[in-house]
Amino acid sequence: MTVLDLHSSLVRGRRAVEAYITECRDQLGEYTWDEEHATVRLTHAAHPVAKYIPFTRNQEGGTPTSSGTGADWLWWWLSSSGECFGMLVQAKNLKRVGRRWDVDLNYAKRRQIIDLLNASDLLKVPAVYALYCGDLAYRLDLTCGAGHTAGALDRCHRSAVCVLPALIASQLATFTALDSQGQAAIDAYQYAFPLEDLADNSQGTPFVDDLNLHHIDGELLEFLTQPQGMPRDIAKKIFGMVSRMRSGQFALAVSEHQRVGENVVVFGDLPADRGHFGVPYFDHVLRGLRRQPPDYLVAVANGEDPAPWLSRLVAGIVLFDAV
């Protein structure tokens, strides 16, 4: 597999989701679609680069302290060297409610987003939303931000399926209660990144001008400032979104660092800066970048049943060949 194969597969996945959403519109007479079915369409269309491993229904569900994740999936981007990047993904639909937009980030009085972040802590990966944003006709009056154009290369043409880090979504959700115009949903759409762009190396690897850059050196500095291969490039793009929001927060950068399991993760010495996120955002994202796949992932990939603790947290796993 190559990066081009991965990108082409994600494009196929996005187009399959668009086709499914259009089918729902034509059959039901309105834009109503199911997030779980959209995920199935996405991953099946991306085969064989994507391997879809659902857990059985009786393996899902919550715990006494959790509402259950249900439609949450572990996505792992795997390289031939063993290096990999994982993220816990929850699907959300971009909805039109009257004249306003909504992504329901405050569902169950924020319990859902809290459970997602807690589960990602247990799994030691970042939490990410997969936003299903409808076909282009559905979003004709919605733009992707200041760089929006009317051209066919505009980001909106690739945005039927986007990814949005949950740290950003959590911040946007804090303003939803005061948001009568759906601005939080519009901001979520504009902050989000088309899924296929994660594997599009024609756009180049962005320089991440993080507020903590002057506290960083060595391999981590190179990661943030130099082009990267897969799956590091995917991790960098996810981190870049969070870093962009951090740059607009008033909290000062901090010089303190934290050390994590260096024999497991790629980067074991990270800035402890929390910004307004409530957690050290470097660790939250980059803990998902591993030197080797975790044991539970190897077992499931080899056909073994998931451990009970894992099947209580997620509905299944998707493995992506990231060369």
C-alpha positions as CSV (number, residue, x, y, z in Angstrom):
1,M,0.0,0.0,0.0
2,T,1.1,3.6,-0.6
3,V,-0.1,7.0,0.7
4,L,-1.8,7.4,-2.6
5,D,-3.8,4.2,-2.0
6,L,-4.8,5.4,1.5
7,H,-5.9,8.8,0.1
8,S,-7.9,7.2,-2.7
9,S,-9.6,4.9,-0.3
10,L,-10.6,7.7,2.0
11,V,-12.0,9.6,-1.1
12,R,-14.0,6.5,-2.0
13,G,-15.3,6.3,1.6
14,R,-16.4,10.0,1.6
15,R,-18.2,9.5,-1.8
16,A,-19.9,6.4,-0.4
17,V,-21.2,8.4,2.5
18,E,-22.4,11.2,0.2
19,A,-24.2,8.7,-1.9
20,Y,-25.9,7.2,1.2
21,I,-27.0,10.6,2.4
22,T,-28.4,11.5,-1.0
23,E,-30.2,8.1,-1.1
24,C,-31.8,8.9,2.3
25,R,-32.9,12.3,1.1
26,D,-34.4,10.9,-2.1
27,Q,-36.2,8.1,-0.2
28,L,-37.4,10.0,2.8
29,G,-37.9,13.4,1.3
30,E,-35.6,15.1,3.8
31,Y,-32.0,15.1,4.9
32,T,-32.1,12.4,7.6
33,W,-29.4,9.7,7.9
34,D,-28.0,7.3,10.4
35,E,-24.4,7.9,11.8
36,E,-23.7,4.2,12.3
37,H,-24.8,3.3,8.7
38,A,-22.6,6.1,7.4
39,T,-19.7,4.7,9.3
40,V,-20.3,1.2,7.7
41,R,-20.5,2.7,4.2
42,L,-17.3,4.7,4.8
43,T,-15.2,1.8,6.0
44,H,-16.6,-0.8,3.5
45,A,-15.9,1.6,0.6
46,A,-12.3,2.1,1.9
47,H,-11.6,-1.6,1.8
48,P,-9.0,-3.2,1.5
49,V,-6.9,-0.3,2.9
50,A,-9.4,-0.2,5.8
51,K,-10.3,-3.3,7.7
52,Y,-13.5,-3.1,9.6
53,I,-13.8,-5.2,12.8
54,P,-17.2,-4.7,14.5
55,F,-17.8,-6.2,17.9
56,T,-21.1,-8.1,18.5
57,R,-23.9,-6.2,20.1
58,N,-23.7,-8.1,23.4
59,Q,-20.1,-6.9,23.7
60,E,-21.1,-3.2,23.7
61,G,-22.6,-1.1,26.4
62,G,-21.9,1.1,29.3
63,T,-20.7,0.7,32.9
64,P,-22.3,1.9,36.1
65,T,-20.4,5.1,35.7
66,S,-20.7,5.6,32.0
67,S,-23.5,6.2,29.5
68,G,-21.8,3.8,27.1
69,T,-20.1,4.7,23.9
70,G,-22.2,2.6,21.5
71,A,-21.1,4.0,18.2
72,D,-17.6,4.9,19.2
73,W,-14.8,3.2,17.2
74,L,-11.1,2.8,17.6
75,W,-9.3,3.8,14.5
76,W,-5.7,2.8,14.1
77,W,-3.4,4.0,11.3
78,L,-0.7,1.4,10.9
79,S,2.7,1.5,9.2
80,S,4.9,-1.4,8.0
81,S,7.5,-0.4,10.6
82,G,5.1,-1.0,13.4
83,E,4.7,2.6,14.3
84,C,1.0,3.5,14.5
85,F,-1.4,6.2,15.5
86,G,-4.7,5.5,17.3
87,M,-7.8,7.6,18.0
88,L,-11.2,7.0,19.6
89,V,-13.8,8.2,17.1
90,Q,-17.4,9.1,17.8
91,A,-19.7,9.9,14.9
92,K,-21.8,13.1,14.9
93,N,-24.2,14.4,12.2
94,L,-24.2,18.1,11.2
95,K,-27.9,18.9,11.5
96,R,-30.0,21.7,10.3
97,V,-32.6,22.7,12.9
98,G,-34.8,25.3,11.3
99,R,-32.5,28.0,10.1
100,R,-29.6,27.1,12.4
101,W,-26.9,24.4,12.4
102,D,-26.3,21.9,15.3
103,V,-23.9,19.1,16.1
104,D,-25.4,18.3,19.5
105,L,-22.2,18.6,21.4
106,N,-24.1,19.1,24.7
107,Y,-26.0,15.8,24.3
108,A,-27.1,14.3,27.7
109,K,-25.9,17.5,29.5
110,R,-22.3,16.9,28.2
111,R,-22.3,13.4,29.6
112,Q,-21.5,12.0,26.2
113,I,-18.5,14.1,25.5
114,I,-17.2,13.5,29.1
115,D,-17.6,9.7,28.6
116,L,-15.8,10.0,25.3
117,L,-12.8,11.8,26.8
118,N,-12.8,9.4,29.8
119,A,-12.7,6.4,27.5
120,S,-9.9,7.9,25.5
121,D,-7.9,8.3,28.7
122,L,-8.4,4.6,29.4
123,L,-7.3,3.7,25.9
124,K,-4.4,6.2,25.9
125,V,-5.4,7.7,22.5
126,P,-6.9,11.1,21.6
127,A,-10.7,11.5,21.3
128,V,-11.9,12.6,17.9
129,Y,-15.3,13.3,16.3
130,A,-16.1,12.1,12.8
131,L,-18.5,14.7,11.5
132,Y,-20.9,13.6,8.8
133,C,-21.8,16.9,7.2
134,G,-24.2,15.9,4.4
135,D,-23.6,16.3,0.7
136,L,-22.6,19.6,-0.9
137,A,-26.2,20.6,-1.7
138,Y,-27.1,20.3,2.0
139,R,-24.4,22.8,2.9
140,L,-24.7,25.3,0.1
141,D,-25.1,28.2,2.6
142,L,-22.3,27.0,4.9
143,T,-18.7,28.0,4.1
144,C,-15.5,26.5,5.4
145,G,-14.1,29.8,6.6
146,A,-12.0,32.7,5.4
147,G,-10.4,30.6,2.7
148,H,-13.6,29.5,1.1
149,T,-13.9,29.8,-2.6
150,A,-16.4,28.9,-5.3
151,G,-13.9,26.6,-7.0
152,A,-14.0,22.8,-7.3
153,L,-10.9,22.5,-5.2
154,D,-12.4,24.3,-2.2
155,R,-12.4,22.3,1.0
156,C,-16.2,22.2,1.2
157,H,-16.2,19.7,-1.7
158,R,-14.2,17.3,0.5
159,S,-16.1,17.9,3.8
160,A,-18.9,15.4,3.7
161,V,-16.7,13.5,6.3
162,C,-14.5,15.5,8.6
163,V,-12.6,14.9,11.8
164,L,-12.6,17.2,14.8
165,P,-10.6,16.7,17.9
166,A,-12.8,16.3,21.0
167,L,-10.7,18.9,22.9
168,I,-11.9,21.5,20.4
169,A,-15.5,20.2,20.4
170,S,-15.5,20.4,24.2
171,Q,-14.4,24.0,24.1
172,L,-17.1,24.8,21.5
173,A,-19.7,23.1,23.5
174,T,-19.2,25.5,26.4
175,F,-20.7,28.3,24.3
176,T,-23.6,26.2,22.9
177,A,-26.0,27.2,25.7
178,L,-25.7,30.8,24.8
179,D,-25.7,30.1,21.0
180,S,-29.0,30.9,19.4
181,Q,-27.7,31.1,15.9
182,G,-25.8,27.7,15.7
183,Q,-22.4,29.4,15.6
184,A,-20.8,26.5,17.6
185,A,-21.8,24.1,14.9
186,I,-20.5,26.4,12.2
187,D,-17.2,26.8,14.1
188,A,-17.0,23.0,14.5
189,Y,-17.4,22.6,10.7
190,Q,-14.8,25.3,10.0
191,Y,-12.3,23.9,12.5
192,A,-12.7,20.4,11.3
193,F,-10.5,18.7,8.7
194,P,-11.7,16.6,5.7
195,L,-10.9,13.0,6.5
196,E,-9.3,12.4,3.2
197,D,-6.9,15.3,3.7
198,L,-5.3,13.4,6.5
199,A,-3.7,11.3,3.8
200,D,-3.2,13.9,1.1
201,N,0.5,14.6,0.9
202,S,0.1,16.9,-2.1
203,Q,-0.9,19.6,0.3
204,G,2.4,19.2,2.2
205,T,2.9,18.8,5.9
206,P,2.1,22.0,7.8
207,F,4.5,23.7,10.0
208,V,2.9,23.8,13.5
209,D,3.7,27.1,15.1
210,D,2.7,26.0,18.6
211,L,2.9,28.5,21.5
212,N,5.2,26.1,23.2
213,L,7.6,25.8,20.3
214,H,10.4,27.7,22.1
215,H,10.3,25.1,25.0
216,I,10.8,22.2,22.5
217,D,13.8,20.6,20.9
218,G,15.1,17.3,19.5
219,E,12.7,14.9,17.7
220,L,9.6,16.6,18.9
221,L,10.7,20.0,17.4
222,E,11.5,18.2,14.1
223,F,8.1,16.6,14.2
224,L,6.3,19.9,14.5
225,T,8.4,21.8,12.0
226,Q,9.5,19.3,9.3
227,P,7.7,17.0,6.8
228,Q,6.7,13.7,8.2
229,G,5.8,10.3,6.9
230,M,2.8,8.2,7.8
231,P,1.3,7.8,10.3
232,R,3.2,10.7,12.0
233,D,1.7,13.1,9.4
234,I,-1.8,12.1,10.5
235,A,-1.0,12.6,14.2
236,K,0.6,16.0,13.3
237,K,-2.5,17.2,11.5
238,I,-4.7,16.2,14.4
239,F,-2.4,18.0,16.8
240,G,-2.2,21.0,14.5
241,M,-6.0,21.6,14.8
242,V,-5.7,21.6,18.6
243,S,-2.7,23.8,18.5
244,R,-4.5,26.3,16.3
245,M,-7.2,26.6,18.9
246,R,-4.6,26.8,21.7
247,S,-3.0,29.8,20.0
248,G,-6.2,31.8,20.4
249,Q,-6.5,31.1,24.2
250,F,-5.3,33.7,26.7
251,A,-3.5,31.3,29.0
252,L,0.2,31.6,28.9
253,A,2.5,28.9,27.6
254,V,4.3,26.9,30.3
255,S,7.9,25.7,30.4
256,E,7.2,22.6,32.5
257,H,7.4,19.2,30.8
258,Q,5.9,15.8,31.7
259,R,7.4,12.4,31.0
260,V,5.4,9.5,29.8
261,G,6.1,5.9,28.9
262,E,9.0,6.4,26.5
263,N,9.3,2.7,25.6
264,V,5.7,2.8,24.3
265,V,5.0,6.2,22.8
266,V,7.1,8.0,20.2
267,F,7.4,11.2,22.3
268,G,8.0,10.7,26.0
269,D,8.9,14.3,27.0
270,L,6.1,16.7,26.3
271,P,5.1,20.2,27.4
272,A,2.6,20.1,30.2
273,D,0.6,23.1,28.9
274,R,-3.2,22.7,29.4
275,G,-4.3,26.0,27.9
276,H,-8.1,26.1,28.5
277,F,-8.5,22.4,27.6
278,G,-8.2,21.1,31.2
279,V,-5.7,18.5,30.2
280,P,-2.1,18.6,28.8
281,Y,-3.0,18.8,25.1
282,F,0.4,17.5,23.8
283,D,0.0,14.3,25.7
284,H,-3.7,13.9,24.9
285,V,-3.0,13.8,21.1
286,L,0.5,12.4,20.9
287,R,-0.1,9.5,23.4
288,G,-1.8,7.9,20.4
289,L,1.4,7.8,18.4
290,R,3.1,4.5,19.4
291,R,6.2,2.6,18.4
292,Q,4.3,-0.6,18.2
293,P,0.6,-1.6,18.2
294,P,-0.8,-2.3,21.7
295,D,-1.2,-6.0,22.6
296,Y,-5.0,-5.9,22.4
297,L,-4.9,-4.5,18.9
298,V,-2.6,-7.3,17.7
299,A,-4.9,-9.9,19.3
300,V,-8.1,-8.5,17.6
301,A,-6.3,-8.1,14.3
302,N,-5.4,-11.8,14.5
303,G,-9.0,-12.8,14.9
304,E,-9.2,-13.1,18.7
305,D,-12.3,-11.9,20.6
306,P,-11.8,-8.5,22.2
307,A,-11.2,-8.4,25.9
308,P,-14.3,-7.6,27.9
309,W,-12.9,-4.2,29.1
310,L,-12.3,-3.3,25.4
311,S,-15.7,-4.3,24.1
312,R,-17.3,-2.3,26.9
313,L,-15.6,0.9,25.6
314,V,-16.0,0.6,21.8
315,A,-18.2,-0.8,19.2
316,G,-15.3,-2.0,17.1
317,I,-12.0,-1.3,15.5
318,V,-11.0,0.0,12.1
319,L,-7.4,-0.6,10.9
320,F,-6.0,1.6,8.1
321,D,-2.9,0.7,6.2
322,A,-0.9,4.0,6.3
323,V,2.1,2.4,4.4
